[in-house]
Amino acid sequence: MSQTLTLTRIETKLFVRDWASLFFVFVLPLGLLTIFSLIGGDDPTAEDGIPVSFLPTMAIGIGIGLLGFATLPMILAAYREKGVLRRMSTTPVKPVKLLVAQLLLHLVAAALVIVLILGAGALFFDAALPSAPLPFVVAALLYSVAQLSIGLLIAGLIPTAKAASIVGNLLLFPSMFFAGVWTPGDLMPESIRWLRDVTPMGAGMTSMQDAWSGQWPGTVSLIALLVAIVASVAVAARFFRWE
């Protein structure tokens, strides 16, 4: 455990020195929340079928999505590409401990994204906090674990950091579309609206929106997140490449 915590501290120092990752994970979602909140004005009521919880859950969804689709797979793929994982396998500090350290680091980063968006929304835009805190925590945690599991899968199968970045982007933008980032609420075509509840990002955002309105997340969304976690971890564990 001490080795894992030491690795986590080291990886955290490296992470905070990466200004590009910090920008995309923290600043970009906050910027989107700010821009769309200013465009929407001060009226907190929902319009055009768009729930009032859409903007904060959208920002959280994108921030955590970037952790899973971009930063985690790129870091792990870069370590494998440079031979770090292979060299660690010959030392008492096994590479699996590095994976655990990265997952812990990214879970903390996901929590910071959530706190940042909730805090900024409440302080600067008079946004209400989730009406059901416990269901919101459950939804946010499941979504975070699902996205990081997908990131672990990408890192396990894709050999280089550059390729992992390409694959992550190829998955990120369709995920945002099917989650309803571009066409929120009833603006999404009815024929594909069901995909919002079964894709990981869409299920995560929908679950958090349910908690925002005081309800437990829907069964379909929870099952979708659990399936994403189990499937991604199972495939990653079977095919993860250490070198």
Secondary structure as UniProt FT lines:
FT   HELIX           2..16
FT   HELIX           19..22
FT   HELIX           23..27
FT   HELIX           28..40
FT   TURN            41..42
FT   TURN            48..49
FT   TURN            52..53
FT   HELIX           54..66
FT   HELIX           67..71
FT   HELIX           72..81
FT   TURN            82..83
FT   HELIX           84..88
FT   TURN            89..90
FT   HELIX           95..124
FT   HELIX           133..157
FT   HELIX           161..178
FT   TURN            179..180
FT   HELIX           185..187
FT   HELIX           190..192
FT   TURN            193..194
FT   HELIX           195..198
FT   HELIX           200..212
FT   TURN            213..214
FT   HELIX           219..239
//
